[in-house]
Amino acid sequence: MANTDQEILEGLAEIVAEETGLDQADILLEKSFTDDLDIDSLSMMTIVTHAEDKFGVRIPDEEVKNLATVGDAVSFIKSAQA
């Protein structure tokens, strides 16, 4: 069953917070992974792996570079679940 945008955001925020130590409340749709959240490529790959497991989707390596913001990731996960 597909998750709502809010459920995906909450799950993704939990993953990002666990990986980075950031407050979940600071992980918003418009936040850039690199500029706003200061996530490096290794941490991003860890986040992607956990998101794939949590949401039951596959995020190909070539797609990861297109996920600039938290909102991009939420949209990708939602469409991959459809």
Secondary structure, DSSP 4 states (H G I P E B T S, - for coil): -PPPHHHHHHHHHHHHHHHH---GGG--TT-BTTTTT---HHHHHHHHHHHHHHHT----HHHHTT--BHHHHHHHHHHHH-
